[in-house]
Amino acid sequence: MMQRLAEHLYSVAITLWVGALWAIGYLAAPALFRLLDDRALAGRLAGEMFTYVAWLGMAAAAYLLVFVALRKEGGAFRSSVFWLVLCMLLLTVAGYFGVQPILAQLKADSFPREVMESALRDRFVAWHGVSSVVYLIQSLLGLVLVALQGRGLR
């Protein structure tokens, strides 16, 4: 009974994490920028949603790594699912604790102007590009994780 619950939570964790990555990054955030006239507001709302996705990802990764480690006993390091989850987690941590604070500092340094109307615009755009590439790689790895998730159960 507990084993089945753990397996179901494994599938749910992957579904929630990868689904959130794609839904927020490629549906909700672009819709905000398309529909809201205030781009700064759209950016703040998108940023808040990306924060939720990051924390969801860190929680899901913690569960998935423990699940695979216990399931595979000593063989977790030979598991493609283990390495995919670990890479996705490292990208999440790098984006949330590395790149996002830089973006936040650039916004703060540009005050009282919006960062896109300030002298820091080019640096912000460059770091936003880094953030976008990290997120894209994470999202693509998530698709691979979905495709290979059955390997984590064997």
Helices and strands as residue ranges (DSSP letters): H 2-23, I 24-28, H 29-35, H 39-72, G 73-78, H 80-93, I 94-99, H 100-110, G 115-117, H 121-148, G 149-153
